[in-house]
Amino acid sequence: MPQIIKPHDFNYIKEQTYHLINAYQSVNDPRTIATFEGLIEEKINRRLKEKYEKVDLFLEQVMTPSMTKTRADSYLSQLQTEVLPLEQPSDKQIQKCFRKVKKLKIPDISKWELTRYSYLSWTDSGSQKKYMMAPINQQFVGLYGHFEPSIKKGICAVCQHEANVSLFLTTTKAGADGSYTKKGNYICVDSDQCNYQLTSLKGITEFFARYQGK
Ligand SMILES: [Zn+2]
């Protein structure tokens, strides 16, 4: 079986690594440290479901009490080269996701660093509409809407981390009578940041399911 680290798995490894460094900086007892190291390793292995040589090597590199965030970041960027990028949708796939949008402006996704993205999002500068696309069950699905102007600190429904969030509203078809309802969720205002801190696909999958009325 090919070894695959997806962008959100990489973010998870990064998050766990930072927890580890925090422990190194705040705990002195070697036995507590050893227990914590074991726990982190177990969590990462459980997430990846199998042994990864490159991940084992990474853990070996960072698991030392003198580890700093700067050094860990350089090991993390080496590990990032192993990440399987998000599939790049073709223009046709993008159009298919937003069939009802007239004059859809398609961004140049070839320039995006797709090893860092679990979903795609961009804002149309004219209409201020925000577009979101994600592969759900191996197929790209899309939705669009707009943000309410006020921004606050809160938990994002997509990445499930604390961030600057705003109410994202989209109009969605509901029921057989063809009536429309507005649905809203607080999500990260900065989608790049959202992708960089997304450690699980649960939020994004549920988010899209809600909008598709499933
Ligand atoms: Zn987010």
Boltz pocket constraint, residues with backbone or C-beta under 6 A from the ligand:
constraints:
  - pocket:
      binder: B
      contacts: [[A, 156], [A, 157], [A, 158], [A, 159], [A, 160], [A, 161], [A, 163], [A, 187], [A, 188], [A, 190], [A, 193], [A, 194], [A, 195]]
      max_distance: 6.0
